[in-house]
Each structure stands twice: as C-alpha cells, then as structure tokens.
Amino acid sequence: MTGHPKPRLKLDFIKPDLSTDLELLYADGGIKAGFPSPAEDYISDTLDLNKHLVSHPTSTFYARVVGDSMIDEGIEENDMLVVDRSLEPEDGDLAVCCLDGEFTLKRILISKGSITLMPSNQHYEPIVVEADDDFTVWGIVTHTIKANRRPRRHI
C-alpha cells in the first residue's frame, strides 16, 4: 500500500525466568459474574503460571506493547504479551512480525499466497506484505497479560 504510513510499535522483549515455580491459589470452580458467593468455597488448588502460560520455554519471550494499533482488540499500551517463536503462523493468528527491520503486532491474514497484516484500530490501514518486503513472522502471541487496575490520580 503506497502512500499509507505503516503502523509500527516498539516491543521490549524479556526472557521468562522459569527457574522457580510461581504457584498461586486457584479458584477452579470459576468466578461468577452474577450473584456473589463465598470465595473460600472455590479456592482449592494452586496453579503455576509459568507452566500455564509457557508451553515452549526455550522459544518463549514476553514483550511489552508500546502503541495503539490493536486497541479495538483490547490490547493496550503496557500490556505484556507471551510470544512463542516455535509456533507456525496460521491464518488469523495474532503475531509479532518483523517488516523491513521493524516490529509490528497484527492479526495475520494468509490467503492464496498473500499476507495482510490487520490492525485493530480504525486509524490504521491494513498492510499488504509485498514480495520485495523483508518480512518475517517473529512469533505468535499465545497470551496477553494486562493490568485491570489502572493507576489512580492522587489529589
């Protein structure tokens, strides 16, 4: 697409430390979004987040999102991504791509030999990967970790 800016974002890559367990209490009965019930009735086990989020430790990285091209998917600035480099990209995957030496986070659409990188923000245009582009799918996002409590202003 000539004439349209190619949306990019900066990703800070962090290798996960899997040398220790990260076992937290786990409410295996689920958390109801309706009427409240006693929490102690549900907490009965532990869950190791390292083992739950990271299937392939040697090829998995965390990355912090900087940018807004995926906000309509709920992926916002400072969210953490779990990126697995060992997975083969499939149509519709959320992928960290390297395009002409810069990283970008997009949904990849693969059809009939063409690849389109789809943003989730109306202010950005899709990017059609051209034959002469230097393009690599660097990794597939398997999880997004976000803070639900936003910073508060102190008066």
C-alpha angles and dihedrals in degrees: 000000000000119000097022120105112244107234112231134178135198118242123194107209120214125184111227118244104227096166092103134045119250102202116173131175111274128208096212094177091065131245114270117228089199127055117003121251132183109286094212089066089067106038105089109130145028130246126206105219092197090060094040098050102033118060097164109034097184093054102035127101137172119231130190116222120234113180141041107248093112101041095116087064090053094255107134140176112294095019113138120233127205104217122193114198094188096068121097111234116250130191110282097019120143101239142182103225132187111218119181091337097313130100123236134174115222145138107262120222114198118190134151094343096312129109125206123186109215122204121204097221123083091222091069130067124224114261117229109206108230125210092249094050118109096235135169133165096229097188147331121252109234099173140012119213116199138173110242095191107071121207113276126223114238115218 
